[in-house]
Each structure stands twice: as C-alpha cells, then as structure tokens.
Amino acid sequence: MAEPQLLFENREKFAGKVKRSKGKVIVLVHPLYSLAWKDRKYRRALEGVMKKATAPIIVLEEAEKVAKTHAELKNAKPVYYVETVPNWVTPMQSWAALHTALRNARVKTILLGGMNAKHAEPDDAIFRLDRETAIRAYERSQRRPAYLPITARCVGETYFRLIQGNHGKIRLMPELLSPDKPEY
C-alpha cells in the first residue's frame, strides 16, 4: 500500500485534481474517530464516497493516526491528509495554511462530513464564537435565506473555519455525519 499523501507536501498534484473536478473537494473530519464508525449506514456511505468520488478527498486526522486511517481506507481514491493536533481538528500547519492551500488550488465547493458531529443549539459555543460572521458568510456562499446547518464539535469547528476562509459553497453531507445528523 502506498504511503499517505500529505496535502501540504503535494500541493501541485492536489491543485491538478481540483482543476479536473471543477473546483470541488470532499473534506472528511476524523472519519474513523471511534467505534461508532462501524454503524452500517455511516460505513456504507463512507465506503461509497471513498470508492466513487471524482473530487479529491481531504481527510483531517490526528498526526499519529494518519497511517492507521490510511490503511483502513484501502479502497479510497487518492486522499490527501491534513495532520491535526491531538484530540482536536486544528491543522498542525494552521487554518491559515489550509485556507491558502485551498485558495491556491481554486477550490469553489466543499462537501463536508465526518465524525464527532453534533447539531448545535443557538447557545452552543460554536455560535458564541462569531455567529454573525458565520451567518453572513453562509448567506453569501449559499445565495439563499439564512439557514445555518452548523454542527458542534470537530465537524462544526471545521465547518465554521471553512466558512471563514471564503472558499465558495460549503455543504454538509448528512449521510456522512456521525453521530448526529442535522434535520433538513
């Protein structure tokens, strides 16, 4: 099996794949975070995306777990890993570095899923961070009335940070959110 490809070490190759996908990428946050990933629906959806994706896939994963995750995702299309700090989703290189890599690759659409997702309530911390900025960015990116399908925890933090990066449309993939899926 090939070694995991780290996004920050393969920027040109990644940019070429983004161009071929017309600016679309899939971002998965800790897709195998816990034993909950053995949930059949989630597992089936994850396997389907990994086999059939035409867009490049970015996996945010703790640095020490990248090799194990890469081995588990054996049937995956080329995946680019962004190593994160232990027990959280912050890239080791920084959110700014990830935003720069996505901008340079001309990412226009991000499909987001992964583990440790929780549908947030208005009093959750993610809303208190900068709710007005998140809502304005979401309205601009979706070109429709405000609806903030934001989640808390790792997926929610990633969603919020990607909105801040102004990368175009950001859509949650409900079938690839675990354990909570927002109601649409």
C-alpha positions as semicolon CSV with decimal commas, in nm:
position;residue;x (nm);y (nm);z (nm)
1;M;0,000;0,000;0,000
2;A;0,123;0,348;-0,087
3;E;0,219;0,594;0,182
4;P;-0,040;0,855;0,284
5;Q;-0,018;1,173;0,079
6;L;0,003;1,485;0,292
7;L;-0,173;1,783;0,136
8;F;0,098;2,033;0,227
9;E;0,362;1,815;0,059
10;N;0,157;1,755;-0,260
11;R;0,006;2,095;-0,338
12;E;0,063;2,090;-0,715
13;K;-0,078;1,740;-0,759
14;F;-0,376;1,837;-0,540
15;A;-0,437;2,155;-0,744
16;G;-0,443;1,948;-1,065
17;K;-0,707;1,716;-0,920
18;V;-0,915;2,014;-0,802
19;K;-0,900;2,160;-1,153
20;R;-1,024;1,832;-1,304
21;S;-1,312;1,825;-1,053
22;K;-1,411;2,183;-1,148
23;G;-1,319;2,317;-0,804
24;K;-1,497;2,059;-0,588
25;V;-1,338;1,880;-0,292
26;I;-1,464;1,647;-0,020
27;V;-1,344;1,712;0,335
28;L;-1,379;1,435;0,593
29;V;-1,307;1,509;0,958
30;H;-1,168;1,216;1,157
31;P;-1,379;0,969;0,951
32;L;-1,284;0,672;1,171
33;Y;-1,278;0,858;1,503
34;S;-1,442;0,593;1,719
35;L;-1,601;0,253;1,710
36;A;-1,920;0,431;1,609
37;W;-1,784;0,428;1,253
38;K;-1,894;0,066;1,244
39;D;-2,252;0,193;1,218
40;R;-2,367;0,027;0,894
41;K;-2,526;0,331;0,734
42;Y;-2,228;0,554;0,807
43;R;-1,980;0,286;0,700
44;R;-2,168;0,217;0,375
45;A;-2,187;0,588;0,296
46;L;-1,817;0,635;0,374
47;E;-1,714;0,339;0,159
48;G;-1,934;0,466;-0,125
49;V;-1,780;0,810;-0,119
50;M;-1,428;0,672;-0,095
51;K;-1,479;0,442;-0,396
52;K;-1,685;0,664;-0,624
53;A;-1,562;1,016;-0,555
54;T;-1,443;1,207;-0,857
55;A;-1,338;1,505;-0,645
56;P;-1,020;1,495;-0,440
57;I;-1,073;1,393;-0,077
58;I;-0,909;1,573;0,213
59;V;-0,902;1,390;0,546
60;L;-0,832;1,590;0,860
61;E;-0,679;1,341;1,101
62;E;-0,463;1,348;1,410
63;A;-0,098;1,317;1,305
64;E;-0,037;0,993;1,494
65;K;-0,348;0,832;1,342
66;V;-0,288;0,914;0,973
67;A;-0,117;0,581;0,888
68;K;-0,388;0,375;1,060
69;T;-0,670;0,571;0,894
70;H;-0,496;0,541;0,557
71;A;-0,473;0,162;0,599
72;E;-0,846;0,140;0,687
73;L;-0,947;0,345;0,383
74;K;-0,790;0,091;0,149
75;N;-1,032;0,127;-0,144
76;A;-1,016;0,504;-0,145
77;K;-0,944;0,727;-0,438
78;P;-0,635;0,941;-0,382
79;V;-0,673;1,102;-0,043
80;Y;-0,481;1,399;0,087
81;Y;-0,428;1,414;0,460
82;V;-0,406;1,723;0,676
83;E;-0,248;1,635;1,007
84;T;-0,422;1,785;1,308
85;V;-0,318;1,849;1,664
86;P;-0,401;1,573;1,915
87;N;-0,766;1,547;2,023
88;W;-0,889;1,829;1,801
89;V;-0,929;1,935;1,440
90;T;-0,687;2,229;1,417
91;P;-0,434;2,162;1,139
92;M;-0,078;2,136;1,266
93;Q;0,022;2,382;0,994
94;S;-0,265;2,623;1,094
95;W;-0,605;2,708;0,950
96;A;-0,444;2,993;0,755
97;A;-0,211;2,747;0,578
98;L;-0,506;2,524;0,487
99;H;-0,703;2,825;0,358
100;T;-0,406;2,926;0,144
101;A;-0,371;2,575;0,000
102;L;-0,744;2,561;-0,084
103;R;-0,740;2,911;-0,234
104;N;-0,430;2,837;-0,444
105;A;-0,593;2,519;-0,573
106;R;-0,903;2,728;-0,665
107;V;-1,148;2,530;-0,452
108;K;-1,505;2,652;-0,516
109;T;-1,721;2,387;-0,349
110;I;-1,659;2,185;-0,034
111;L;-1,865;1,881;0,070
112;L;-1,811;1,820;0,442
113;G;-1,867;1,513;0,658
114;G;-1,704;1,313;0,932
115;M;-1,714;1,204;1,290
116;N;-1,790;1,376;1,608
117;A;-2,067;1,587;1,467
118;K;-2,342;1,732;1,680
119;H;-2,628;1,952;1,571
120;A;-2,569;2,277;1,757
121;E;-2,822;2,476;1,953
122;P;-2,808;2,858;1,945
123;D;-2,645;2,869;2,290
124;D;-2,365;2,625;2,196
125;A;-2,010;2,759;2,194
126;I;-1,977;2,747;1,814
127;F;-2,246;3,013;1,784
128;R;-2,089;3,232;2,050
129;L;-1,756;3,242;1,866
130;D;-1,873;3,472;1,590
131;R;-2,228;3,382;1,490
132;E;-2,295;3,696;1,284
133;T;-1,985;3,648;1,069
134;A;-2,074;3,282;1,017
135;I;-2,430;3,368;0,913
136;R;-2,319;3,642;0,671
137;A;-2,058;3,414;0,514
138;Y;-2,309;3,132;0,486
139;E;-2,567;3,362;0,322
140;R;-2,310;3,479;0,068
141;S;-2,193;3,126;-0,010
142;Q;-2,540;2,974;-0,048
143;R;-2,725;3,269;-0,209
144;R;-3,043;3,189;-0,020
145;P;-3,210;3,295;0,306
146;A;-3,017;3,233;0,624
147;Y;-3,021;2,878;0,746
148;L;-2,721;2,768;0,939
149;P;-2,696;2,387;0,937
150;I;-2,393;2,410;1,159
151;T;-2,280;2,130;1,382
152;A;-2,077;2,144;1,701
153;R;-1,760;1,955;1,795
154;C;-1,491;1,871;1,535
155;V;-1,713;1,883;1,227
156;G;-1,874;2,206;1,348
157;E;-1,538;2,370;1,412
158;T;-1,422;2,268;1,064
159;Y;-1,742;2,399;0,907
160;F;-1,704;2,730;1,087
161;R;-1,336;2,763;0,990
162;L;-1,406;2,678;0,626
163;I;-1,679;2,945;0,617
164;Q;-1,426;3,195;0,749
165;G;-1,193;3,100;0,463
166;N;-1,445;3,213;0,197
167;H;-1,397;2,910;-0,031
168;G;-1,735;2,928;-0,202
169;K;-2,013;2,683;-0,129
170;I;-1,983;2,458;0,173
171;R;-2,234;2,178;0,207
172;L;-2,272;1,923;0,483
173;M;-2,319;1,562;0,372
174;P;-2,582;1,434;0,620
175;E;-2,516;1,069;0,535
176;L;-2,154;1,122;0,640
177;L;-2,215;1,293;0,973
178;S;-2,189;1,086;1,286
179;P;-2,329;1,056;1,543
180;D;-2,580;1,340;1,485
181;K;-2,727;1,435;1,151
182;P;-2,899;1,773;1,124
183;E;-3,264;1,777;1,019
184;Y;-3,323;1,932;0,677
